Amino acid sequence: MSPTGDQPITIKALQRRKARGERFACLTAYDASFARLLENAGVEVLLVGDSLGMVVQGHDTTLPVTLEEMIYHCACVARGRRRALVMADMPFMSDATPQQALASAGRLLKEGGAQVVKIEGGAVMAETVRLLSGRGIPVCAHLGLLPQSVHKLGGYPVQGRDPEAARRMLEEARLLCKAGADLLLLECVPAALAAELSRSVPVPVIGIGAGPGCDGQVLVLHDILGITPGRRPRFCENFLTRTGDIPAAIRAYVEAVQSGRFPGPEHSYE
């Protein structure tokens, strides 16, 4: 069921949803008009993703996106929302050191209107998470496939398939939560591992290509509307084809996530 009322979505509200076993829906947003449209359709978390580098700017990766660009798009989204939680990606190399991350995150909150910042990386980012959390900045830690590490990874492969990698991811998730992470995002990991991780940490876990066992789901807006150029990732579904209307497509996505119908086995990895 889509959220009702005027109460803002907060970290605490998402924690209560996890405790009650209620799934929540997230989507990327890059401007005020879509922020309002997504919120009206029941989307609870608006992710201002550095994916804008690919779907808005036309780059091959997210790496060229700057902090100034993230602040600009985040401010656009923040002006369009009323109650949804606004989360912003920390762009590539804006968090190279804890102190740099603190300055970058501060600007995303002060100038961009973000309420949460998302940081890619495992144990190496624990000190950064601890510093930001200690200064009152909510953090979503991003594990699994890390798009900002595309050149190191040699592409966008599924992560955590072998036992050692799975064990390490579980340990890093617990470490980041202990450091103060308020949310976790898992990208392109086996469904069984994501479900185990979601059960083993106290914070809400958002999945993308991580199966149905996560507390929330996120996709790139352009993917659910079928307008992303090139090959569509396995974990996506074009909700526009069966609705023919953009607001209806977004509502269909929200309802599918909240009911547990999405993602299905065809969107998940083993």
URFENGI-V487314 format. One record per helix or strand. SS is the DSSP state (H for helix, E for strand). FROM is the first residue (numbers start at 1). TO is the last residue. Records with the same first field share a line. If there is no record, write none. Layout:
SS = FROM-TO + FROM-TO
This chain:
H = 11-20 + 32-40 + 52-55 + 67-80 + 98-110 + 123-134 + 147-153 + 163-179 + 191-200 + 221-224 + 246-259 + 265-267
E = 24-28 + 45-48 + 85-89 + 116-120 + 139-144 + 159-159 + 183-187 + 189-189 + 204-208 + 216-219
